[in-house]
């Protein structure tokens, strides 16, 4: 195990030092759950209906885990306080909108299409390419962060971009790992964020007790919230669109639940060699957590995450074989093919999905890749050995999947 992240930027190190200067960062930035709720109500002019679902228990479970387990530094506390407040405000505004304008939820939803794959398997670049087709309505990051405002105008577009790009200010190496912009499509975890049951929270914080409960949960209620959220965003920006374009690696182990809520959905399933995805994934996870937490121990992350992903992939294969995942609604694509034959691979995806790929759209996709060469922001370096993983052992662990795809 030799994971050694770069030093923090000096401005961030100095700001973090303000926490110990007053006896601990909790004295500077409160995460008191009741105070946050009261602040959210006050900030929306007195709205007080947070809506249905089991949001409160997930909210309190999350805040408790953040306080007990995450060792948040002062900047981490500030970031997560802002996120918690934003989600509370979103709930107040969304449920108020749905009461005032019930027709928002009565509309027929465009067919949802989900790009799904292991983290670091190419879901982002594939989703970005598919979003260039005018037939696809893809929620931009800023819209997912500020959904009710996004139904009215673009006033918070720059704000959403700033909220997104700040991540590479906290860890400049993050720019080598992920394209960051409020205008790009992003993961559905930023929609379910507002249920307080989302992989985002565990991805950016050390909250093992919360992660364990989320892993056991029935995710169908969260997908039903996701559907209402999409219907809200569908009030604008859908002219000429025939489908929703969505993506998240977190859907991979939840496809059975996804299809139960979205029986009409189409999944575009991207496959990449796990021996390449795994170390990239673990390095990214450590980087995200270190943006907010004092110390991040990744010593046991490699074997644990490798076992979990192998189990998830095996379950997916079994569920597609027995029909729990409708195989006819899944389009498979290999990352290697996408990188080495962009036009041919995209034509194949479109043909299997039953879509029309216009020449001008394909040309736009090709320009997009040409203008964003890999390594433009520096190299993202990682290795299995950095996380205590041995190549031969992992090749054997994932042989069933690598042989198949």
SULTAPE-V902907 format. One record per residue. N is the residue number from 1. PSI is psi as a letter, one per 20 degrees, with the letter a starting at -180 (NA if undefined). Layout:
n:N psi:PSI
n:N psi:PSI
//
This chain:
n:1 psi:o
n:2 psi:k
n:3 psi:p
n:4 psi:n
n:5 psi:q
n:6 psi:q
n:7 psi:q
n:8 psi:q
n:9 psi:q
n:10 psi:h
n:11 psi:h
n:12 psi:g
n:13 psi:g
n:14 psi:h
n:15 psi:h
n:16 psi:h
n:17 psi:i
n:18 psi:h
n:19 psi:g
n:20 psi:h
n:21 psi:h
n:22 psi:k
n:23 psi:j
n:24 psi:q
n:25 psi:h
n:26 psi:h
n:27 psi:i
n:28 psi:h
n:29 psi:o
n:30 psi:q
n:31 psi:k
n:32 psi:p
n:33 psi:h
n:34 psi:h
n:35 psi:h
n:36 psi:g
n:37 psi:g
n:38 psi:h
n:39 psi:g
n:40 psi:g
n:41 psi:g
n:42 psi:h
n:43 psi:i
n:44 psi:j
n:45 psi:k
n:46 psi:j
n:47 psi:p
n:48 psi:j
n:49 psi:o
n:50 psi:j
n:51 psi:a
n:52 psi:a
n:53 psi:r
n:54 psi:k
n:55 psi:h
n:56 psi:g
n:57 psi:h
n:58 psi:g
n:59 psi:g
n:60 psi:h
n:61 psi:g
n:62 psi:g
n:63 psi:h
n:64 psi:g
n:65 psi:h
n:66 psi:g
n:67 psi:h
n:68 psi:h
n:69 psi:h
n:70 psi:i
n:71 psi:l
n:72 psi:p
n:73 psi:r
n:74 psi:h
n:75 psi:h
n:76 psi:g
n:77 psi:g
n:78 psi:g
n:79 psi:g
n:80 psi:h
n:81 psi:g
n:82 psi:g
n:83 psi:g
n:84 psi:g
n:85 psi:g
n:86 psi:g
n:87 psi:g
n:88 psi:g
n:89 psi:g
n:90 psi:g
n:91 psi:g
n:92 psi:g
n:93 psi:g
n:94 psi:g
n:95 psi:h
n:96 psi:g
n:97 psi:g
n:98 psi:h
n:99 psi:g
n:100 psi:h
n:101 psi:m
n:102 psi:i
n:103 psi:h
n:104 psi:g
n:105 psi:i
n:106 psi:i
n:107 psi:q
n:108 psi:p
n:109 psi:p
n:110 psi:q
n:111 psi:p
n:112 psi:p
n:113 psi:p
n:114 psi:p
n:115 psi:p
n:116 psi:q
n:117 psi:r
n:118 psi:q
n:119 psi:p
n:120 psi:k
n:121 psi:j
n:122 psi:j
n:123 psi:h
n:124 psi:g
n:125 psi:h
n:126 psi:g
n:127 psi:h
n:128 psi:g
n:129 psi:g
n:130 psi:h
n:131 psi:i
n:132 psi:i
n:133 psi:p
n:134 psi:i
n:135 psi:i
n:136 psi:p
n:137 psi:o
n:138 psi:p
n:139 psi:p
n:140 psi:q
n:141 psi:g
n:142 psi:h
n:143 psi:h
n:144 psi:h
n:145 psi:h
n:146 psi:m
n:147 psi:g
n:148 psi:g
n:149 psi:h
n:150 psi:i
n:151 psi:i
n:152 psi:g
n:153 psi:a
n:154 psi:k
n:155 psi:h
n:156 psi:j
n:157 psi:g
n:158 psi:h
n:159 psi:g
n:160 psi:h
n:161 psi:g
n:162 psi:h
n:163 psi:h
n:164 psi:g
n:165 psi:h
n:166 psi:h
n:167 psi:h
n:168 psi:i
n:169 psi:h
n:170 psi:h
n:171 psi:n
n:172 psi:h
n:173 psi:i
n:174 psi:h
n:175 psi:h
n:176 psi:i
n:177 psi:h
n:178 psi:p
n:179 psi:p
n:180 psi:o
n:181 psi:q
n:182 psi:i
n:183 psi:i
n:184 psi:q
n:185 psi:q
n:186 psi:a
n:187 psi:q
n:188 psi:i
n:189 psi:h
n:190 psi:i
n:191 psi:g
n:192 psi:i
n:193 psi:h
n:194 psi:i
n:195 psi:i
n:196 psi:j
n:197 psi:n
n:198 psi:q
n:199 psi:i
n:200 psi:g
n:201 psi:g
n:202 psi:h
n:203 psi:h
n:204 psi:i
n:205 psi:r
n:206 psi:n
n:207 psi:m
n:208 psi:h
n:209 psi:h
n:210 psi:g
n:211 psi:g
n:212 psi:g
n:213 psi:h
n:214 psi:h
n:215 psi:h
n:216 psi:i
n:217 psi:q
n:218 psi:o
n:219 psi:i
n:220 psi:g
n:221 psi:h
n:222 psi:h
n:223 psi:h
n:224 psi:h
n:225 psi:g
n:226 psi:g
n:227 psi:g
n:228 psi:h
n:229 psi:g
n:230 psi:h
n:231 psi:h
n:232 psi:g
n:233 psi:h
n:234 psi:i
n:235 psi:i
n:236 psi:q
n:237 psi:j
n:238 psi:j
n:239 psi:p
n:240 psi:j
n:241 psi:q
n:242 psi:i
n:243 psi:q
n:244 psi:p
n:245 psi:o
n:246 psi:r
n:247 psi:q
n:248 psi:p
n:249 psi:h
n:250 psi:i
n:251 psi:i
n:252 psi:g
n:253 psi:j
n:254 psi:k
n:255 psi:h
n:256 psi:g
n:257 psi:h
n:258 psi:g
n:259 psi:h
n:260 psi:h
n:261 psi:h
n:262 psi:m
n:263 psi:i
n:264 psi:j
n:265 psi:q
n:266 psi:p
n:267 psi:p
n:268 psi:o
n:269 psi:o
n:270 psi:p
n:271 psi:p
n:272 psi:q
n:273 psi:o
n:274 psi:h
n:275 psi:i
n:276 psi:h
n:277 psi:g
n:278 psi:g
n:279 psi:h
n:280 psi:g
n:281 psi:g
n:282 psi:h
n:283 psi:g
n:284 psi:g
n:285 psi:g
n:286 psi:h
n:287 psi:g
n:288 psi:g
n:289 psi:h
n:290 psi:h
n:291 psi:h
n:292 psi:h
n:293 psi:q
n:294 psi:g
n:295 psi:p
n:296 psi:o
n:297 psi:o
n:298 psi:j
n:299 psi:h
n:300 psi:j
n:301 psi:h
n:302 psi:f
n:303 psi:h
n:304 psi:g
n:305 psi:h
n:306 psi:g
n:307 psi:g
n:308 psi:g
n:309 psi:h
n:310 psi:g
n:311 psi:g
n:312 psi:g
n:313 psi:h
n:314 psi:g
n:315 psi:g
n:316 psi:g
n:317 psi:g
n:318 psi:g
n:319 psi:h
n:320 psi:h
n:321 psi:h
n:322 psi:j
n:323 psi:i
n:324 psi:h
n:325 psi:o
n:326 psi:o
n:327 psi:h
n:328 psi:i
n:329 psi:k
n:330 psi:p
n:331 psi:o
n:332 psi:q
n:333 psi:q
n:334 psi:p
n:335 psi:g
n:336 psi:g
n:337 psi:g
n:338 psi:g
n:339 psi:h
n:340 psi:i
n:341 psi:m
n:342 psi:g
n:343 psi:g
n:344 psi:h
n:345 psi:g
n:346 psi:h
n:347 psi:g
n:348 psi:g
n:349 psi:g
n:350 psi:g
n:351 psi:g
n:352 psi:h
n:353 psi:i
n:354 psi:k
n:355 psi:r
n:356 psi:p
n:357 psi:o
n:358 psi:q
n:359 psi:h
n:360 psi:h
n:361 psi:g
n:362 psi:g
n:363 psi:h
n:364 psi:g
n:365 psi:g
n:366 psi:h
n:367 psi:h
n:368 psi:g
n:369 psi:g
n:370 psi:h
n:371 psi:i
n:372 psi:m
n:373 psi:q
n:374 psi:p
n:375 psi:j
n:376 psi:h
n:377 psi:j
n:378 psi:r
n:379 psi:p
n:380 psi:o
n:381 psi:p
n:382 psi:q
n:383 psi:q
n:384 psi:g
n:385 psi:h
n:386 psi:h
n:387 psi:k
n:388 psi:k
n:389 psi:p
n:390 psi:p
n:391 psi:g
n:392 psi:g
n:393 psi:g
n:394 psi:h
n:395 psi:h
n:396 psi:g
n:397 psi:g
n:398 psi:j
n:399 psi:h
n:400 psi:h
n:401 psi:g
n:402 psi:h
n:403 psi:h
n:404 psi:h
n:405 psi:NA
//
